[in-house]
């Protein structure tokens, strides 16, 4: 990463090519972005009432907090309103809805201190999303639901855009994860014991880049970007939304970010819905990728 574009007028094709090359885009709140975050905020407020969502961790025991998240998060993920608002947001940012496919949005919580950092509030270590079986043309969209600070956001680690890291992605298969890892999230209260891709060598996380934007604003970046959850040293829980997109033309033509060090297998392709009518990718495309294994450009770096 050597450039962060703020409210760029680039068309979507130019933007995607820049994202695949390691640049990052940041946008001010849009109408649909604000609506999506306001909808999430309302669901959070209802779930944690009478406590403010960002401060509820200071009033609830961990087990009770996890029980609330176990109902709140899937309710948000699968709510039909999200599938209305996300295409509107993509359209506002000049995406071709015939070509763009999106997955359901995740509601993330990063609690303050060491209250809860596993399972449903998993604190992500430095990682690339490419370690988790997505298409290499996947783009990540990240929006804060409530105001955030530098001390409770996520961080990018730009040094690793073209520097491979020895990691355990060769053990990760997305189809296996769907069968076990994802459904066990609510059980991971103390220590997260699920098998997930992670670095197998010490990492130098400096320099790092932290982006603070307003609720309803967003950060857009490639699945290849190395990023992590910043230790939350504030007294407020960070609540955010993220979802992902894949451009069908780019997938078919091989326009994508480089695979630096991932050997994950399987595919997430069945999770995506077309922006116009929410149809999935054709079965033959999904099946072809299910049996595939990613091949990094630096194969000796991951074994």
N, C-alpha and C positions, 0 to 999 in steps of 0.2 A: 504494500500500500504506500503510495506516495502522494495521493491526492484525495481529499474529501470534498465532494461537490455539495454545496448548499443551495437548495431550491433551483437546481439546474434546469435550463430550458431544453436540454438534450431530448431528442426523440428517443423512443424506447429502444430502437435498434442500437443506436450509439451508446445508450446507457448500459444495455446488456453486455455489449462488447467490452466496455470499460470495467464493468463488474467482474467479468471473467478474467480480466487482466489484473485484478486486485484492487481496484479503486472502490471507494465507498460513497454512497449518496445519502444525504440527510434532507428531509423535507419538513417544512412548517406544517402545522395542523391543517388538514383539509376538512371539508364538511363531513365526508363519510368517515374519515379517521376519527374526528371528534365524536361522531355518532357511535362508532364502534366502541370507543373507550368509555363513553358515557353509559352505554348499555352494560358494559362489563362492570363499571363502578356501581351501577344500581344493583346488579346481581350480588356483588360483594357486600354492599351495605345491607341488603336484605339478609344475606347469609350470616353475617357477623353481628347483626343488631342484638343488643343496643350499643355495641362497641364500634368505633370507627375502624374500618378494615386495616388501615396502616398501623393501628395501635392495639388491635385485638390480641396480639401475642402476649401483651403485658397483663392481660386480664383472664386468660384462659390457660388451662393445663395443656400440655402438649398433645395428649390423647384426644381431648375434646377438639382441639384445633385441627388435628388430622382428620377427625370425623367430619368436620365442617368442609374441609377441602375435598374430602372423598365424595361429597355430594355436589359441591359447587363446581369443581373443575369439569367433570363430564357434562353437567347441565349446561355450562357455557359452551364447551366444545361442540356439542351436538344441537345447540339451539338453532332453529331455522333462521332466526334473524341474522345470525352471523353470515349465513350463506347469501343473504340479501345485501349486507353491507360491504362485504369484501369485494365482490365484483364492482360495486360502485366506487370503492377506493381505487381499485386497479384502473378503472375507466378514467377517474380524475387524473391519474398519473400517466395517461396516454398509452396504456397497454392495449394490445389487440386482443379483445376478449374471445375471438375465435381461435386464437393460437395459445392463449395463456391458460394454464391449469393451476388451480390452487388447492391446498389441503386445508383441513379444518383448523381453526386457530386454537392455540394452547394458551391457557391462562397460567402464568408463572408467578410464584411467590418466592422472594428471597428475604428470609426473616433476618431481623437485626441480631447481631451477636451470634452465639452458638445455640440459640433456642431450638432451631430445627433446620437441618441442612441435608436431609436425606429424603428418599421416597418422593412424596408429593410436593416437597419443597427442596428438591435436590439442588445443591450448589454445584454447578458445572465446573469441573476442573478445566484447564486449558485443553481445547479440543478443536477439531475441524468437524463440521457436520458430514464431510465426505467419509469419515470413519464409520458412519452409521447407514451405509447402503443406499444413499440417494443417487439420482442421476447427477453427473458432474456439472450439468447446467442448472442445478437448483439454485434459486436465490432466496435469501432469508429476509423477511420483513418483520421489524421489531418496533413496538409502540408502547410507551409507558401509559398506564391507566391513570395514575396519580402523579403529582410532581415528584421529580427525582433529583438526586444530587450526585456529585462526582463520587461520593463515598458509598453509593448503593446502586451503581449502574453495572454495565458489563464493560469489559476492556478488550480491545483488539491488540494483538501482538504481531505487528507488521513485519518484524524480522523473519518470521517463519513463513511468510507467503511463498518464498522459493527455497526454504530450508527444510529438508525432510527431518522427521522426528521418528525414532524407533517407537513403535506403538503396538497395541494388541488388537488392531482392527481385523487381523486375519482370523480371530476367534468370533467375530460378530457376524451374525446372519439375521437379517431383518425379519424373516418369516419365523425364526425361532423366538426372537424377541417378542413378537406379537402373541405367541402362544404362552409365554411365561413372564418375561421381564416387565412388560407394561402393566399387566393386571395385578402384579404383586406390589405396585408402588405404595399402596396404602399400608402395607405391612412393614415398610422400611422406616421405622421411627427413630431408632438410635443410630445405627450404622447401616449404610446402604450396601447390601451384600450381592446385589444383582451384577451379572457379568456385563460390563459395558466397556466400550473401547476407551483406552486411555494411554497416555504417554508412558513409556517404559524406560525413560532416561531423564535425568535432571534437565530442567528447562530454564533458560534465562529470559524472564518475562519483561525485561526492560530493553528498549523503551516500550511503553504501552500507550494506547490512545483510548481515552474515555470520551464518549459523546453524550452530552446532556441536551435533550430536546423536551419540548412541552408535551403534555398529554394530548394525544391525537396527532402529534408529529410522529415521524418514523425514521428509522435507520434501515438502509437497504444494503445488503452485502452478499457476496458469494459464499456458498457452502464450503469453499476451500479456505476461507479466512480463519486463522487461528484466533479463538476468543475464549473468554472465561467469565465466570461470575465474580465480580469484585467482592471481597469480604465486606459485609454490610456493617460499617462502624457507626451508622446513624442509630437513632432509636425508633425508626420507622421501617415497617416491612415494605420492600419494593414489590409492587404488583405490575406486571407487564403482560402484553399479548405478543405472541409471535406466530407467524404462519409462513408457508413456503410456496413458491411458484416454480413451474417448469414451462418453458416455451416449447411447444411441440416441434416447430420448424428447427429450432436449435438442437433438440434431441435427435431428430431424424438426420440432420446434416452434420452432427458431430461438433457443433459450435459450443464450447464449454471451457470451464477452467481446467488447468492442468492437474493431473493426479500426481501429487508430490510423494505421497507415502501411504495411501490407503489400500488395504487388501480385504476389505469387507466383502461379503457376498449377499446374494438375494437382492431385493429391490423394494423401494417405497412407492413405486410408480402407481400401484393400485389405489393409493390414498388420494390422488389428485382428481379434481373436478373441473371441467371446462367452464370458462367464465361466462359463456352465453347461456348454456342449458344444463350445466352440472353433470354432463355425461362423463364417464370415465374414459381413460385411454383404451384403445382396442385390446382385447384379450391376448392377441398374438404378440403385441409389443410387451405386455406385462410378463407373459410366460417366457419370452426370450431373455428377459433380464432376471427373472427369478433364479434361473440356473447359472447366471453369470457370476464371475468374481472379478473385482477391480484389479487392475495391474498398474502399479505405480511406475513412474519414470525412473525412480531410484530404488529398484527392488532390493538391493543389499542393505538399505537403510532400515528395513522393518523386521528383519528376521533375527 
